[in-house]
Amino acid sequence: MRRLILAGAESAWLRQRAMRAPFVRHAVSRFMPGETMEEALEAAREIGARQGIGMLLTHLGENLASLSEAEAVTAHYLDLIDRVQAAGLDAQPSVKLTQLGLDLGSAECFRNVLALVERAESAGSMVWIDMESSPYVDPTLDIFRRLRERSPRVGVCLQAYLRRTASDLDALLPIGAAVRLVKGAYREPPSVAFPRKADVDEQYYQLARRFFDPALPPETFLGIGTHDERLVERIRTTAAAGGADRSRYEHEMLYGIQRPLQEKLVRARVPLRVLISYGEFWFPWFMRRLAERPANVVFVARSLLRG
C-alpha cells in the first residue's frame, strides 16, 4: 500500500483529478487549516494560545521551473517571517530547497535561503531546511553546512529510513547542528532506504539517542519528528533516564495528526512544536502523509464517515 500511495503522489494525472474532488479536499482539511498564509497564521495564533506549543510553518511546493518562481517563494517567506515577528508568534519557517531554486542552480538557491536565514536571525527565529528525495541529500547538506558557517539560526532534516543517514549524522553532530529527524516518505529503492518498518523504527531510535550525549556541543538540537507513540515514549524514557536538557530537543508533529498524543506531551510539559502546512500545491504532500503511516489512511476514512 505504501508503494502504491507514493507512486500516486508522483502522478500528474491523479493529482489533477484528486485536487478537484470534494471528498479529497475535505480529507485534506483535517491535516491543514487552509491554502493561504492568513489561514496558516490564524491557526498558529490558536495553537499559540495553548501554553508551551510552538509552530513550524511551511508553504507547500517543490521543483519549480524558473528562478522568478523561486524569488517569489523567497519573498513569500520573508513576508511570513516579518508577519510572525509582528504577531509575536513562536513560529519558524520550514522550507524545501527545490522551492527556492535548487534544480536551477545551487548558487541561486543558496542566495535565496541565506536571505531567509539572515531575516530569521534578525527576528530572533530560525529557518529549517526540509530534506527531499535521496538525490537531493548531498546538495542539501552542502548548502546547510555553508549556511551553518554563517549563522546558528538554521537547522536541517534527516530521514531515518535512508541507509546513509547514520554517517551523515556523524558529520553533523561535531558542528553542533540542529536536526529534525523524520522517518522519510519518498519512494526509494531498498538499496537506498530500509524497506521494513521495524528497521526504520530501530534506526530512528538509535539516531535520536545520540543527541542525548552530554559531550556534544551545547548548541546541538534535536527535533523529534514522528507520530509513532511507541517510538515517542521510548525516546522520552531514554531522554529522562539520561537527564537530557529539555532546551536541546523538542517533539514536532503535524497539524491535525495524533492530537491526543500532542495533548499528552503538553500536559507532561514536554517541548512540542506543531507543523502547519498551507498552499495550493498540497497533493504530493498529502499523499506522503498517508504513506508514512497506515493509521493515517484509517484516520482519513473515519473523518470522512463522520462528515
RAGISUL-V88714 format. One record per run of one state. SS is the DSSP state (~ for helix, > for strand, _ for the rest). FROM is the first residue (numbers start at 0). TO is the last residue. If there is no record, write none. Layout:
ss->SS from->FROM to->TO
ss->SS from->FROM to->TO
This chain:
ss->_ from->0 to->0
ss->~ from->1 to->8
ss->_ from->9 to->10
ss->~ from->11 to->17
ss->_ from->18 to->20
ss->~ from->21 to->27
ss->_ from->28 to->35
ss->~ from->36 to->47
ss->_ from->48 to->51
ss->> from->52 to->58
ss->_ from->59 to->65
ss->~ from->66 to->86
ss->_ from->87 to->89
ss->> from->90 to->94
ss->_ from->95 to->95
ss->~ from->96 to->99
ss->_ from->100 to->100
ss->~ from->101 to->103
ss->_ from->104 to->104
ss->~ from->105 to->121
ss->_ from->122 to->125
ss->> from->126 to->128
ss->_ from->129 to->132
ss->~ from->133 to->149
ss->_ from->150 to->152
ss->> from->153 to->158
ss->_ from->159 to->160
ss->> from->161 to->161
ss->_ from->162 to->163
ss->~ from->164 to->172
ss->_ from->173 to->176
ss->> from->177 to->181
ss->_ from->182 to->191
ss->> from->192 to->192
ss->_ from->193 to->195
ss->~ from->196 to->211
ss->_ from->212 to->219
ss->> from->220 to->223
ss->_ from->224 to->227
ss->~ from->228 to->240
ss->_ from->241 to->244
ss->~ from->245 to->247
ss->> from->248 to->253
ss->_ from->254 to->257
ss->~ from->258 to->266
ss->_ from->267 to->270
ss->> from->271 to->277
ss->_ from->278 to->281
ss->~ from->282 to->291
ss->_ from->292 to->292
ss->~ from->293 to->305
ss->_ from->306 to->306
